[in-house]
Amino acid sequence: MTDWDERYRAGDTPWEKGQAAPPLLELFDRIDLETWGGGPVLVPGCGLGHDVRAFAEAGLAAVGLDLSEIAIERARAFPVVGDESFETGNFLSSEWSVGRRFSAIWEHTCFCAIDPLDRKAYAESVASLLDEGGLLAGIFFLTPFDPGEKLPGPPFATSIEELGNLFSPWFERIDGWVPQRAYPGREGREWIGLFRKLSSGSVAEET
Ligand SMILES: C[S@@+](CC[C@H](N)C(=O)[O-])C[C@H]1O[C@@H](n2cnc3c(N)ncnc32)[C@H](O)[C@@H]1O
């Protein structure tokens, strides 16, 4: 199991790029601000919070959550740009999620960081935290490594099919595409997925 605090302490953070994810900025150009449902937007596994501040700068309240106290301490040290806040906690645990609701969740390199065995718990957390009609938007790492490269994760790969199956009990997929904008080295390896939470009536019909 990854010791995330230790990774930050040691400076072993190749994911840390010092800026918001380029696919998120692409998404801001592509969908209206209203599509995020007015906020607050939750960013699980936010690291130093660049994406959280991008939401706040765009005018949406945003909450960054991370397991690592060091990451959250560093995220809080940045100048405040809008209505952003940061919390330490486990996205997979109901201890953190109970009683909280968000209009949208932005996924970026949290899903690929958790053990694949925890993916069902991840999907359940997303479903429990979103209002009906809420938006799950994410940039998902499909192929972190080259073919034949056998590196132990994280990051752990996924597929569009797996994501569809995982979220289908609660969500309908409304869009998906390979982003044009990416950090160097991630070009063509990622997929943006947009999922809308179904009303409880629709969920009951599905299950
Ligand atoms: C690969 S890093 C990505 C950080 C940030 N999204 C970025 O791109 O800079 C994964 C992050 O997820 C956090 N994390 C892992 N499991 C988590 C969990 N169950 N709940 C909350 N955060 C988690 C780690 O502490 C780490 O900061």
The ligand as an SDF file (V2000), in Angstrom:
LIG
                    3D

 27 29  0  0  0  0  0  0  0  0999 V2000
   -1.2070   10.4510   -7.8990 C   0  0  0  0  0  0  0  0  0  0  0  0
   -1.5990   11.5690   -6.6180 S   0  0  0  0  0  0  0  0  0  0  0  0
   -2.4780   12.8420   -7.5280 C   0  0  0  0  0  0  0  0  0  0  0  0
   -2.6620   14.1390   -6.7850 C   0  0  0  0  0  0  0  0  0  0  0  0
   -3.3810   15.2210   -7.5960 C   0  0  0  0  0  0  0  0  0  0  0  0
   -4.6510   14.7510   -8.1070 N   0  0  0  0  0  0  0  0  0  0  0  0
   -2.4880   15.6490   -8.7470 C   0  0  0  0  0  0  0  0  0  0  0  0
   -2.7360   15.2330   -9.8840 O   0  0  0  0  0  0  0  0  0  0  0  0
   -1.5280   16.3850   -8.4800 O   0  0  0  0  0  0  0  0  0  0  0  0
   -2.9050   10.7180   -5.7910 C   0  0  0  0  0  0  0  0  0  0  0  0
   -3.4100   11.4790   -4.5900 C   0  0  0  0  0  0  0  0  0  0  0  0
   -4.5450   10.7860   -4.0690 O   0  0  0  0  0  0  0  0  0  0  0  0
   -4.4480   10.7830   -2.6640 C   0  0  0  0  0  0  0  0  0  0  0  0
   -5.2540    9.6380   -2.2070 N   0  0  0  0  0  0  0  0  0  0  0  0
   -5.0160    8.3140   -2.4110 C   0  0  0  0  0  0  0  0  0  0  0  0
   -5.9920    7.5650   -1.8860 N   0  0  0  0  0  0  0  0  0  0  0  0
   -6.8870    8.4310   -1.3430 C   0  0  0  0  0  0  0  0  0  0  0  0
   -8.1080    8.2660   -0.6380 C   0  0  0  0  0  0  0  0  0  0  0  0
   -8.6110    7.0550   -0.3840 N   0  0  0  0  0  0  0  0  0  0  0  0
   -8.7590    9.3850   -0.2170 N   0  0  0  0  0  0  0  0  0  0  0  0
   -8.2580   10.6160   -0.4490 C   0  0  0  0  0  0  0  0  0  0  0  0
   -7.1080   10.8290   -1.1150 N   0  0  0  0  0  0  0  0  0  0  0  0
   -6.4220    9.7600   -1.5530 C   0  0  0  0  0  0  0  0  0  0  0  0
   -2.9580   10.7000   -2.3680 C   0  0  0  0  0  0  0  0  0  0  0  0
   -2.6200   11.1280   -1.0930 O   0  0  0  0  0  0  0  0  0  0  0  0
   -2.3990   11.5770   -3.4780 C   0  0  0  0  0  0  0  0  0  0  0  0
   -2.2850   12.9160   -3.0820 O   0  0  0  0  0  0  0  0  0  0  0  0
  1  2  1  0
  2  3  1  0
  2 10  1  0
  3  4  1  0
  4  5  1  0
  5  6  1  0
  5  7  1  0
  7  8  2  0
  7  9  1  0
 10 11  1  0
 11 12  1  0
 11 26  1  0
 12 13  1  0
 13 14  1  0
 13 24  1  0
 14 15  1  0
 14 23  1  0
 15 16  2  0
 16 17  1  0
 17 18  1  0
 17 23  2  0
 18 19  1  0
 18 20  2  0
 20 21  1  0
 21 22  2  0
 22 23  1  0
 24 25  1  0
 24 26  1  0
 26 27  1  0
M  CHG  2   2   1   9  -1
M  END
$$$$
